Structures are given as structure tokens and as C-alpha cells.
Amino acid sequence: MLARRFELRRHILRKLFIHACFSVVFSFAVLAVAAPVYWYLGYPNIARTPTLLALFKNTIFSVYYIHMGLTIYWTTLVVAHASYYYRGLREGETKAAQLTTQLAQAQLQALKMQIHPHFLFNTLNSIAALLHKDVEAADIMIARLGDFLRLTLKRSDAQTINFGQELEFLRCYLDIERTRFQDRLVVEVDVEPQALGVTVPNLILQPIVENAVRHGIARQTTSGRISIRALKKDGRLIMQVEDNGPGLETSGNPVETSEGIGLNNTRARLKQFYGDDYQLEITNSSGRGVIVTLEIPAFEEGTTEG
């Protein structure tokens, strides 16, 4: 109780003095109570302490017993403070983890709010245009949009999914874009089977693929290509999204300054999940277009980072 009441956080010298006074008082009080208890239980040596008063004096003024009492008090004080500090540390870690989870959830919701409006408007505009030209294509696009929204709602609260589920979501999204662009968009997917079970943050590739469509495909009149590749190597998951669009102005070098809101959000989410143990690199390809390379630890479902 005293350790909690006079915790050694602030005003340490004053509180140390208070504990020093209490330690002396407690030591003498315990010895004063212990002496008659020992006497009536028949423990004392009658030859050395023939009377209760002699036992009381020998106990109260014994350096050994006083030292033992002080040692017990200060040891208890140290253990109590260690317990309080450890409990506070665990509570702080729990609160930090909760705040990190809330931040990651907020970033995911912000990403969804950023993705959906213009994507839905573009999709609905394309459906409206197709209704007058190709009713069958418009019907396919509506069905794919329904699948897309269903998957989005189904996984709205999931912070992580396996890469196979992320790929399913991307395929649904790209099916809509392929219907929208028709022959102007070709999608190539090359994913190793070992990569499908790796846990990834939900919607981690969505803004990257969307950027490839918006800045790589939509800006050109010729046929566009988006390649999605993934492999698991040396305990890492390496993902790449490549387009054959006009590319970046800074040729051949990693780009850190031309990132939009989506990629900045993606980088912030990766920071929350993996700390500094990730790589996100944006470069021009050797020919034409942009390559975005994302590398993260390859944790399987059911495992944790620690």
C-alpha cells in the first residue's frame, strides 16, 4: 500500500525519506509485537532472556533484527515497484497495440473511401455507355461489380488476408476494368503456388494496381498490359505490378516523391504492420512503363510476427 501511495516516480528524494521513516517504524513495530509472541509461544532461550522484558530489550535493540526488518521492508518495496512498473508496461503495450490496430483500421477505411467513389463512378459511367452499345458486356460488368462489392463488404473488417484472397479481389477488380477498356487492357498473372497462403494486409495491392490502370493504361490509346507477379523466396514475399504505360519522369531510379495518396497510404500501412521490415520500390521498367516492387515477410496463416 505504501509503495503504491508513495510510488517512486516523481519527487523521489522526498518519497525515499518517507519510506526510510516508515521502514524504521515498521521494523520496530514488528519487533515489538514479535517479542511477546515468541515469549508466550515458548521459543526464547530462558538462560539468555529469563524475563519478557529482557527478551523485549534484546529484540528491539538488536542490530541483526533491525537490519533484517529494514531488508524485508526495502525488498518488499522493490518487488512492489517492479510489479507496478511491469503491469504499467504491459498496459502501455496493450494500449499501443490497440491504437496501432485502430490506426491500421482507419487507414484501411480511408483507402476504401478513396478507392470506391471514382472507381464506382467510372464503372457506372461505363455501364451506362455499354447499355446502348453492348448489353451483354454491360450485364457482365454489373455482375462483376456486384462480386467486387460483395468481396469488399465481406472483408471490410479483416486487417489481413492470404495472398490468394487478395488475388481474387484483384481479379474481380481487373475483370471490371477489362470490360471497361475492352481490347485495350491485357492482364497477365504469374504467381507461385507457395505465395498464395502468405498473409498480407487487406487491399495492399489495390492502390498499386489501380495506379497502373489510371496512369499506365487510361493515358494511352494503344493496347495496355498489366502484369502481376508474386513469389516466395528466403522467407519473403515479393510482389510486382508492371504496366507498359508512359512511365515516370525520373528514368531508372527509385521514386519517392511522385507518390499519390494511395501509395502513401500503402506505405503507411506497411509501416504499421512490419515496421522497417518491408520494401516498396517504384521504378521505370527497362522498356516502357513502371514496375512497383513490394517485399514483405512471408508469414503463413496461423503464424504471427511476435
C-alpha positions as CSV (number, residue, x, y, z in Angstrom):
1,M,0.0,0.0,0.0
2,L,2.8,2.4,0.8
3,A,4.6,1.5,-2.4
4,R,1.5,2.4,-4.3
5,R,0.8,5.5,-2.2
6,F,4.4,6.8,-2.5
7,E,5.5,5.4,-5.8
8,L,9.0,6.5,-6.8
9,R,8.2,8.3,-10.0
10,R,8.3,12.0,-9.0
11,H,9.8,13.8,-6.0
12,I,12.0,10.7,-5.5
13,L,14.1,12.1,-2.6
14,R,11.1,13.2,-0.6
15,K,9.4,9.8,-1.1
16,L,12.7,7.9,-0.3
17,F,12.8,9.8,3.0
18,I,9.2,8.9,3.7
19,H,9.9,5.2,3.0
20,A,13.0,5.4,5.2
21,C,10.9,6.6,8.1
22,F,8.2,4.0,7.5
23,S,10.9,1.3,7.3
24,V,12.3,2.2,10.7
25,V,8.8,2.4,12.3
26,F,7.7,-0.9,10.7
27,S,10.8,-2.6,11.8
28,F,10.5,-1.5,15.5
29,A,6.7,-2.2,15.4
30,V,7.1,-5.7,14.1
31,L,9.9,-6.5,16.6
32,A,7.8,-5.0,19.4
33,V,4.9,-7.4,18.5
34,A,7.2,-10.4,17.8
35,A,8.9,-10.3,21.2
36,P,5.9,-11.1,23.4
37,V,4.5,-13.6,20.8
38,Y,7.8,-15.5,20.9
39,W,7.8,-15.4,24.7
40,Y,4.3,-16.8,25.1
41,L,4.9,-19.5,22.4
42,G,7.9,-20.7,24.4
43,Y,10.6,-20.1,21.8
44,P,13.1,-17.9,23.6
45,N,16.2,-19.2,25.4
46,I,15.5,-18.8,29.1
47,A,19.2,-18.8,30.0
48,R,19.8,-15.7,27.8
49,T,16.5,-14.0,28.3
50,P,15.0,-15.1,31.6
51,T,12.2,-12.5,31.5
52,L,9.9,-11.0,28.8
53,L,11.4,-7.5,29.4
54,A,14.9,-8.9,28.7
55,L,13.7,-10.6,25.6
56,F,12.0,-7.4,24.5
57,K,15.1,-5.3,25.0
58,N,17.4,-7.8,23.3
59,T,15.0,-7.9,20.3
60,I,14.2,-4.2,20.0
61,F,17.9,-3.1,20.2
62,S,19.4,-6.0,18.2
63,V,21.3,-4.7,15.1
64,Y,20.7,-8.1,13.4
65,Y,16.9,-8.0,13.8
66,I,16.6,-4.3,12.9
67,H,18.8,-4.9,9.8
68,M,16.6,-7.9,8.9
69,G,13.4,-5.8,9.3
70,L,14.8,-3.0,7.1
71,T,15.9,-5.5,4.5
72,I,12.4,-7.1,4.4
73,Y,10.8,-3.7,4.0
74,W,13.0,-2.4,1.2
75,T,12.9,-5.8,-0.6
76,T,9.1,-5.7,-0.5
77,L,9.2,-2.1,-1.7
78,V,11.5,-3.0,-4.7
79,V,9.3,-6.1,-5.6
80,A,6.1,-4.0,-5.4
81,H,7.6,-1.3,-7.7
82,A,8.8,-3.9,-10.1
83,S,5.3,-5.4,-10.2
84,Y,3.7,-1.9,-10.8
85,Y,6.2,-1.0,-13.5
86,Y,5.7,-4.3,-15.3
87,R,2.0,-4.0,-15.1
88,G,2.2,-0.5,-16.4
89,L,4.5,-1.6,-19.2
90,R,2.1,-4.3,-20.2
91,E,-0.9,-2.0,-20.1
92,G,1.1,0.5,-22.2
93,E,1.9,-2.2,-24.7
94,T,-1.7,-3.2,-24.9
95,K,-2.9,0.3,-25.4
96,A,-0.2,0.9,-28.1
97,A,-1.3,-2.3,-29.8
98,Q,-4.9,-1.2,-29.7
99,L,-4.0,2.2,-31.1
100,T,-1.9,0.6,-33.8
101,T,-4.9,-1.7,-34.8
102,Q,-7.3,1.3,-34.7
103,L,-4.8,3.3,-36.9
104,A,-4.5,0.4,-39.4
105,Q,-8.3,0.0,-39.5
106,A,-8.7,3.7,-40.0
107,Q,-6.1,3.7,-42.8
108,L,-7.9,0.7,-44.4
109,Q,-11.2,2.5,-44.3
110,A,-9.6,5.7,-45.7
111,L,-8.2,3.6,-48.5
112,K,-11.6,2.1,-49.3
113,M,-13.2,5.6,-49.2
114,Q,-10.6,6.8,-51.6
115,I,-10.9,3.8,-53.9
116,H,-14.6,3.4,-54.2
117,P,-16.0,6.8,-55.3
118,H,-14.2,7.4,-58.5
119,F,-14.0,3.7,-59.3
120,L,-17.8,3.3,-58.9
121,F,-18.4,6.5,-60.9
122,N,-16.2,5.3,-63.7
123,T,-17.8,1.8,-63.6
124,L,-21.3,3.1,-63.6
125,N,-20.5,5.5,-66.5
126,S,-19.0,2.6,-68.4
127,I,-22.1,0.5,-67.8
128,A,-24.4,3.4,-68.9
129,A,-22.4,3.7,-72.1
130,L,-22.4,0.0,-72.8
131,L,-26.1,-0.3,-72.3
132,H,-26.5,1.5,-75.7
133,K,-23.8,-0.5,-77.5
134,D,-23.3,-3.9,-75.9
135,V,-26.0,-5.1,-73.5
136,E,-24.2,-8.4,-72.8
137,A,-21.0,-6.6,-71.8
138,A,-22.9,-4.2,-69.6
139,D,-24.6,-7.2,-67.9
140,I,-21.2,-8.9,-67.3
141,M,-19.9,-5.6,-65.9
142,I,-22.8,-5.3,-63.5
143,A,-22.3,-8.9,-62.3
144,R,-18.6,-8.3,-61.7
145,L,-19.3,-5.0,-59.9
146,G,-21.7,-7.0,-57.6
147,D,-18.9,-9.5,-56.9
148,F,-16.5,-6.7,-56.2
149,L,-18.8,-5.0,-53.7
150,R,-19.7,-8.4,-52.1
151,L,-16.0,-9.2,-51.5
152,T,-15.4,-5.7,-50.2
153,L,-18.2,-5.9,-47.7
154,K,-17.3,-9.5,-46.7
155,R,-13.7,-8.4,-45.8
156,S,-14.4,-5.0,-44.5
157,D,-13.2,-5.7,-41.0
158,A,-10.3,-8.0,-41.9
159,Q,-6.9,-6.4,-41.4
160,T,-5.1,-9.3,-43.1
161,I,-6.0,-12.0,-45.6
162,N,-3.9,-14.5,-47.5
163,F,-2.5,-13.6,-50.9
164,G,-4.8,-15.9,-52.7
165,Q,-7.8,-13.9,-51.4
166,E,-6.1,-10.6,-52.3
167,L,-5.5,-12.0,-55.8
168,E,-9.2,-13.0,-56.1
169,F,-10.2,-9.4,-55.2
170,L,-7.8,-8.0,-57.8
171,R,-9.0,-10.3,-60.5
172,C,-12.6,-9.2,-59.8
173,Y,-11.5,-5.6,-60.0
174,L,-9.5,-6.1,-63.2
175,D,-12.4,-8.0,-64.8
176,I,-14.4,-4.9,-64.5
177,E,-11.6,-2.8,-65.9
178,R,-11.1,-5.2,-68.8
179,T,-14.8,-4.9,-69.7
180,R,-14.5,-1.2,-69.5
181,F,-11.3,-0.9,-71.6
182,Q,-12.2,-4.0,-73.7
183,D,-9.3,-4.8,-76.1
184,R,-7.1,-2.0,-74.6
185,L,-6.3,-3.9,-71.5
186,V,-4.5,-7.2,-71.2
187,V,-3.8,-8.7,-67.7
188,E,-1.0,-11.2,-67.0
189,V,-0.8,-13.1,-63.7
190,D,2.2,-15.1,-62.7
191,V,2.0,-16.2,-59.1
192,E,3.8,-19.2,-57.5
193,P,1.5,-21.5,-55.6
194,Q,3.7,-21.1,-52.4
195,A,2.8,-17.4,-52.4
196,L,-1.0,-17.9,-52.2
197,G,-1.0,-18.8,-48.4
198,V,1.1,-15.9,-47.3
199,T,-0.7,-13.4,-45.1
200,V,-0.8,-9.9,-46.5
201,P,-2.5,-6.7,-45.4
202,N,-6.0,-6.4,-46.8
203,L,-6.2,-4.3,-50.1
204,I,-2.4,-3.9,-50.1
205,L,-2.1,-4.2,-53.9
206,Q,-5.4,-2.4,-54.8
207,P,-4.0,1.1,-55.0
208,I,-0.9,-0.1,-56.8
209,V,-2.9,-1.9,-59.5
210,E,-5.4,1.0,-59.7
211,N,-2.4,3.4,-60.3
212,A,-1.2,1.1,-63.1
213,V,-4.7,1.3,-64.7
214,R,-5.2,5.0,-64.2
215,H,-1.7,6.2,-65.1
216,G,-0.4,3.4,-67.3
217,I,-3.5,2.2,-69.3
218,A,-6.0,5.0,-69.4
219,R,-3.5,7.6,-70.7
220,Q,-2.7,5.7,-73.9
221,T,-4.8,4.7,-76.9
222,T,-2.8,1.6,-77.8
223,S,-3.2,-1.8,-76.1
224,G,-2.1,-1.7,-72.4
225,R,-0.7,-4.5,-70.3
226,I,-0.6,-5.1,-66.6
227,S,1.5,-7.9,-65.2
228,I,1.1,-9.1,-61.6
229,R,3.8,-11.4,-60.3
230,A,4.5,-12.9,-56.9
231,L,6.9,-15.4,-55.4
232,K,8.1,-16.6,-52.0
233,K,11.8,-16.6,-51.6
234,D,14.0,-16.8,-48.4
235,G,11.1,-16.2,-46.1
236,R,10.0,-13.1,-48.0
237,L,7.0,-12.5,-50.3
238,I,8.0,-10.5,-53.4
239,M,5.2,-8.9,-55.4
240,Q,5.4,-6.9,-58.6
241,V,2.9,-4.9,-60.6
242,E,4.1,-3.8,-64.0
243,D,2.4,-1.8,-66.7
244,N,3.5,-0.7,-70.2
245,G,2.3,2.9,-69.8
246,P,4.3,6.1,-70.4
247,G,6.5,5.6,-67.3
248,L,7.9,8.1,-64.8
249,E,9.9,11.2,-65.5
250,T,12.8,10.1,-63.4
251,S,14.1,7.3,-65.5
252,G,15.5,4.2,-63.9
253,N,15.7,5.4,-60.3
254,P,13.5,4.5,-57.3
255,V,10.8,7.2,-57.0
256,E,10.0,8.6,-53.6
257,T,8.5,12.0,-54.5
258,S,5.8,11.2,-57.1
259,E,3.6,9.0,-54.9
260,G,0.0,9.9,-54.6
261,I,-2.4,9.4,-51.7
262,G,-2.9,5.7,-52.4
263,L,0.7,4.8,-52.4
264,N,1.5,7.0,-49.4
265,N,-1.4,5.3,-47.6
266,T,0.0,1.9,-48.6
267,R,3.5,2.8,-47.3
268,A,2.0,4.0,-44.0
269,R,0.0,0.7,-43.6
270,L,3.1,-1.3,-44.3
271,K,5.0,0.7,-41.7
272,Q,2.3,-0.2,-39.2
273,F,2.3,-3.9,-40.0
274,Y,6.0,-4.5,-40.5
275,G,8.0,-1.5,-39.1
276,D,11.0,-1.1,-41.2
277,D,11.0,-4.8,-42.4
278,Y,9.5,-4.1,-45.8
279,Q,10.4,-2.6,-49.2
280,L,8.3,-0.6,-51.6
281,E,10.1,0.5,-54.7
282,I,8.8,2.3,-57.8
283,T,11.0,2.3,-60.9
284,N,10.7,2.6,-64.7
285,S,10.9,-0.7,-66.4
286,S,13.8,-1.5,-68.8
287,G,11.4,-1.0,-71.8
288,R,8.3,1.1,-71.3
289,G,6.1,1.5,-68.2
290,V,6.5,1.3,-64.4
291,I,7.4,-1.5,-62.1
292,V,6.2,-1.4,-58.5
293,T,8.0,-4.0,-56.3
294,L,6.7,-4.8,-52.8
295,E,8.6,-7.1,-50.4
296,I,7.3,-8.2,-47.0
297,P,8.0,-11.0,-44.5
298,A,6.3,-14.2,-45.7
299,F,4.1,-15.3,-42.7
300,E,1.7,-18.1,-43.3
301,E,-1.8,-18.0,-42.0
302,G,-1.9,-19.0,-38.3
303,T,1.5,-17.6,-37.6
304,T,2.4,-14.3,-36.1
305,E,5.3,-11.9,-36.2
306,G,5.8,-12.0,-32.4
